[in-house]
Amino acid sequence: MSMSIAIPAMVNNTALSSPANASTERPPTDSQDNQNETLKEFKAVAPMYDWSPEIQGIILSSLNYGSFLAPIPIGYVAGIFGAKYLVGVGLFISSVLTLFIPLVTDAGATFLIVLQIVQGIFQVIVNTSQYSIWVKWAPPQERSQLISIAMSGSALGSCIILLVGGLLCQTVGWPYIFYIFGGIGCACSFLWFPLVYDDPANHPFISTGEREYIMCSLAQQDYSSDWSLPIKAMIKSLPLWSILVSYFSEFWLFNIFVAYMPTYINSVLQVNLRDSGILSALPFLFGSICMILGGLLADFLLSRKILRLVTIRKLFTAMGVIFPSVLCVSLPWVSSSLITTMAFLVLFTAISSLSEAGSFVNILDIAPRYVTFLRGLLQVSYHISGAISPTVTGIFLSQDSEFGWRNIFLLSAAINTSGLVFYLIFGQAEVQEWAKEQTITHL
């Protein structure tokens, strides 16, 4: 997210020509004056670079280029040795690398891309390993809400970075985005080690009653790991494939918004970068709130036995895909109104966050025993999507500046909906036979 808000200030050719259906509510002369003033402010406080839309797309995607190679071995190791130190080290090294981004950028785009590839690998350690903690801490009846609350931190962090980043760009310069948030990441990694424990049995501060409640709630589940995996059974498992396909398709569109939302608001809606950062933060703020509410609602429906677990997972996934797809396809036709566009972006992020209580948490239902390894598979799906979609977006924008966004949204909606259909057909929520200890045939 730091790169997402910084890159409009890092390049001197981000402002695209106003589309044919641009609003008459924003006079072109005033918009151009705002862009010129913004560029002058950037030049005064930080260097700028001649990066084409294709190069920008590659930079925004590069965090994912090497990341899809790492999740499976990391998830495997985390499931065996625990996640505490893996997450802490991954967070610390990734944060340190963030501090070096301004220096490396001066050496050239190639060096920046390489640094981001390395940084992405260490971020995979954080994203993948943490699930081996949840499988030992989250009782089944509270699983959706606990994971949703934790995962809402990513949306809240994105909101803060976008809110502050635009202001930093126009005051002290874009490098300070990386200095400040890289430093915060280092501080958080130091807090992680003394505060986090792999399981309740080893935690010195929680009450005996809480420890017993959590361990008794999880007693019926086999989440122990060993060196053997039922690879053949996993490959043949359509419920597992449905989650992987759903992950790829939903994050295709989400990665585009994460990477390009400040650029979209800045260039298409002709808003200066400071205000663009503020406006870009709003969708993520509402997204973090709705993510928590979605988890609470899912667990309420489950605890009251209003809906079956599989119905809850598919319902929340469907809501998190269908409505956002319709909204994104409609964006080019409402770009004449800033208020309507922002309302659509807020609704998009808020409703799509419901998937966190749907397919995104479904691996804990079908195979808690192998959750860290399967979380690694999901991260592979996520990073492949993240490596492709922003790059494709940059190519679309380079080839057709007028209809590029329309084509991007149509393609993304088609991919998103296709993944949903596959998940609705093959998705399940009960523990699979290959994930049960007594029926496992190891390779």
Residue pairs with C-beta under 8 A, 6 or more apart in sequence:
1 157
1 158
1 161
1 162
1 165
1 258
2 98
2 101
2 161
2 165
2 177
2 178
2 181
3 59
3 60
3 63
3 101
3 116
3 259
4 60
4 162
4 258
4 259
4 260
4 261
4 262
4 263
5 161
5 162
5 165
5 166
5 169
5 177
5 262
5 273
5 277
5 280
6 165
6 169
6 174
6 177
6 178
7 14
7 56
7 59
7 60
7 262
7 263
8 14
8 169
8 262
8 263
8 266
8 267
8 273
8 276
9 42
9 46
9 48
9 169
9 170
9 173
9 174
9 273
10 46
10 47
10 48
10 49
10 51
10 105
10 174
11 48
11 49
11 50
11 51
11 56
12 39
12 42
12 43
12 48
12 49
12 50
13 50
13 51
13 52
14 56
14 263
14 266
14 267
15 35
15 39
15 266
15 267
16 267
16 268
16 397
16 401
17 401
17 402
18 28
18 31
18 270
19 268
19 332
19 335
19 401
19 402
19 405
20 402
21 332
21 333
21 335
21 336
22 28
22 270
22 335
22 336
23 335
23 336
23 337
23 338
24 336
25 336
25 337
25 338
26 269
26 270
26 338
31 270
34 270
34 271
34 272
35 270
35 272
37 272
38 170
38 272
38 273
39 48
41 170
42 48
42 169
42 170
42 173
42 174
42 273
45 170
45 171
45 172
45 173
46 169
46 173
46 174
46 175
47 105
47 106
49 105
49 109
51 59
51 109
52 398
53 394
53 395
53 397
53 398
54 391
54 394
54 395
54 398
55 109
55 394
56 263
56 394
57 390
57 391
57 392
57 393
57 394
57 395
57 397
58 113
58 391
58 394
59 109
59 112
59 113
59 116
60 259
60 260
60 390
60 391
60 394
61 259
61 386
61 387
61 388
61 389
61 390
61 391
62 112
62 113
62 116
62 117
62 120
63 116
63 117
63 119
63 120
63 123
63 386
64 120
64 255
64 382
64 383
64 384
64 385
64 386
64 387
65 113
65 116
65 117
65 120
65 387
66 117
66 118
66 120
66 121
67 117
67 120
67 121
67 123
67 124
67 379
67 383
67 386
67 387
68 379
68 380
68 383
68 384
68 387
69 121
70 121
70 124
70 125
70 128
70 379
71 124
71 127
71 128
71 375
71 376
71 377
71 378
71 379
71 380
71 383
72 373
72 376
72 377
72 380
73 376
74 86
74 124
74 125
74 128
74 129
74 376
75 128
75 129
75 131
75 132
75 372
75 373
75 374
75 375
75 376
75 377
75 379
76 229
76 372
76 373
76 376
77 86
78 86
78 128
78 129
78 132
78 372
79 132
79 225
79 370
79 371
79 372
79 373
80 225
80 226
80 227
82 132
82 198
83 129
83 130
83 131
83 132
83 133
83 198
83 372
84 133
84 192
84 193
84 196
84 197
84 198
85 193
86 125
86 129
87 125
87 126
87 129
87 130
87 133
87 192
87 196
88 189
88 192
88 193
88 196
89 122
89 125
89 189
90 122
90 123
90 124
90 125
90 126
90 129
91 126
91 185
91 188
91 189
91 192
92 185
92 186
92 189
92 190
93 122
94 119
94 122
94 123
94 126
94 185
95 182
95 183
95 184
95 185
95 186
95 188
95 189
96 182
96 186
97 115
97 118
97 119
97 122
97 182
98 119
98 178
98 181
98 182
98 185
99 178
99 179
99 182
99 183
99 186
100 115
101 112
101 115
101 175
101 178
101 182
102 174
102 175
102 178
102 179
104 111
104 112
104 115
105 111
105 112
120 383
124 379
124 383
127 379
128 372
128 375
128 376
128 379
129 372
130 150
131 363
131 364
131 371
131 372
131 375
132 198
132 371
132 372
132 375
133 196
133 198
133 199
134 143
134 146
134 147
134 150
134 364
134 371
135 223
135 364
135 368
135 371
135 372
136 198
136 199
136 200
136 218
136 223
137 146
137 199
137 200
137 214
138 146
138 147
138 364
139 213
139 214
139 217
139 218
140 217
140 218
140 221
141 217
141 299
141 302
141 303
142 299
143 299
143 361
143 364
144 294
144 295
144 296
144 298
144 299
144 302
144 312
144 357
144 361
145 292
145 295
145 296
145 298
145 299
146 295
147 295
147 356
147 361
147 364
148 291
148 292
148 294
148 295
148 296
148 298
148 356
148 357
148 361
149 291
149 292
149 295
151 291
151 356
151 360
152 287
152 288
152 289
152 291
152 292
152 353
152 356
153 288
155 284
155 285
155 287
155 288
155 291
155 349
155 353
156 284
156 285
156 288
158 258
158 281
158 284
159 281
159 282
159 284
159 285
159 287
159 288
160 281
161 177
161 181
162 261
162 262
162 277
162 278
162 280
162 281
162 284
163 277
163 278
163 281
164 177
164 180
164 277
165 174
165 177
165 262
165 277
166 262
166 273
166 274
166 275
166 276
166 277
166 278
166 280
167 274
167 277
168 174
168 176
168 177
168 180
169 177
169 273
169 274
169 277
170 272
170 273
170 274
197 203
197 204
200 206
200 210
200 211
200 214
200 215
201 211
201 215
203 211
221 368
221 369
221 431
222 368
222 369
222 436
222 437
223 368
223 369
223 371
224 369
225 369
225 370
225 372
225 373
228 440
228 442
228 443
229 370
229 373
229 442
229 443
230 434
230 435
230 440
230 441
230 442
230 443
231 443
232 441
232 443
233 432
233 433
233 434
233 440
233 441
234 240
234 370
234 374
234 434
237 432
237 434
238 426
239 366
239 426
239 427
239 428
239 432
240 363
240 366
240 367
240 374
240 377
240 432
241 422
241 426
242 359
242 422
242 423
242 425
242 426
242 427
242 428
243 359
243 362
243 363
243 366
243 378
243 423
243 427
244 377
244 378
244 381
245 381
245 419
245 422
245 423
246 317
246 355
246 359
246 419
246 420
246 422
246 423
246 427
247 359
247 360
247 378
247 381
247 382
247 385
248 381
248 382
248 384
248 385
248 419
249 321
249 385
249 415
249 416
249 417
249 418
249 419
249 420
250 320
250 321
250 352
250 355
250 359
250 416
250 419
251 381
251 382
251 385
251 386
251 389
252 385
252 388
252 389
252 412
252 415
252 416
253 324
253 325
253 328
253 352
253 389
253 412
253 413
253 415
253 416
254 352
255 385
255 386
255 389
255 390
256 389
256 390
256 393
256 408
256 412
257 283
257 345
257 348
257 349
259 390
259 393
260 390
260 393
261 280
261 283
261 345
262 273
262 276
262 277
262 280
264 405
265 271
265 276
265 279
265 280
266 272
266 273
266 276
268 335
268 405
269 276
269 335
269 338
269 341
271 279
271 338
279 342
282 342
282 345
282 346
283 345
283 346
283 348
283 349
283 350
284 349
286 346
286 349
286 350
287 349
287 350
287 352
287 353
288 353
289 350
290 349
290 350
290 351
290 353
290 354
291 353
291 354
291 356
294 316
294 353
294 354
294 356
294 357
295 356
295 357
297 357
298 312
298 316
298 357
298 358
300 306
301 307
301 312
302 309
302 312
307 315
308 429
309 365
309 429
309 430
310 427
310 428
310 429
310 430
312 357
312 358
312 429
313 357
313 358
313 359
313 361
313 362
313 365
313 427
313 429
314 358
314 423
314 424
314 427
315 358
316 354
316 355
316 357
316 358
317 354
317 355
317 358
317 359
317 420
317 423
317 424
317 427
318 358
318 420
318 424
319 351
319 354
319 358
320 351
320 352
320 353
320 354
320 355
320 356
320 358
321 352
321 355
321 416
321 417
321 419
321 420
322 417
322 420
323 347
323 351
324 347
324 348
324 351
324 352
324 416
325 412
325 413
325 416
325 417
326 413
327 344
327 347
327 348
327 351
328 344
328 348
328 409
328 412
328 413
329 409
329 410
329 413
330 344
331 341
331 344
331 345
331 405
331 409
332 405
332 406
332 409
334 340
334 341
334 344
335 341
359 423
359 427
362 427
362 429
363 371
363 374
363 375
363 378
364 371
365 428
365 429
365 430
365 431
366 428
366 429
366 430
366 431
366 432
366 435
367 374
367 431
367 432
367 434
367 435
368 431
368 435
369 435
369 436
369 437
370 435
389 412
392 408
392 411
393 408
396 404
396 405
396 407
396 408
397 404
397 405
397 408
398 404
400 407
433 439
434 440
